[in-house]
Amino acid sequence: MNRFKPVYHLLTMRKYCLLLAFAIIFTACNKGNESTEQENLVGKWKLVEILEHNGVVNKIECFNGVVLHFKVDGTFDVEHFESDEANNCISMGIIDEGSWKNLGNNVYNIDGDKIIPKFEQNKLIMLSANGDETTSNGVFERQ
């Protein structure tokens, strides 16, 4: 029985090495996914419509236009737009700033609110992740 002891230890050590290798690969894959999710959110997003749970879709015109700019450093700003007398869409400047963080599992903390972004091609739909009942969701297009 003693002559099999080194073989048993070798097999046990090999099993631990395989488990460690899988753990490293799994962790590396998860970090890559979070990075990809974060890269999806970074950029400028223009509010184009509000989806209400009763099926109503409200298109957003320039007079109440908003652009969110999510930056790589974990900050964002909100730019507001209005129409002038000639019906040109002009920027009224930055009206709000804040911070955001990827919490993992496609959940973000955006200035204290937990949000689940849903990406569809060049569109972003912001959904509440707090479990609160919401009456509408913003739909944004990448700029």
Buried (B, 14 or more C-beta within 10 A) or exposed (E): EEEEEEEEEEEEEEEEEEEEEEEEEEEEEEEEEBEEBBEBBBBBBBBBBBBEEEEEEEEBEEEEBBBBBBEEEBEBBBBBBBBEEEEEEEEEEEEEEBEBEBEEEBBBBBEEBBBBBEEEEEBBBBEEBEEEEEEBBBBBBEE
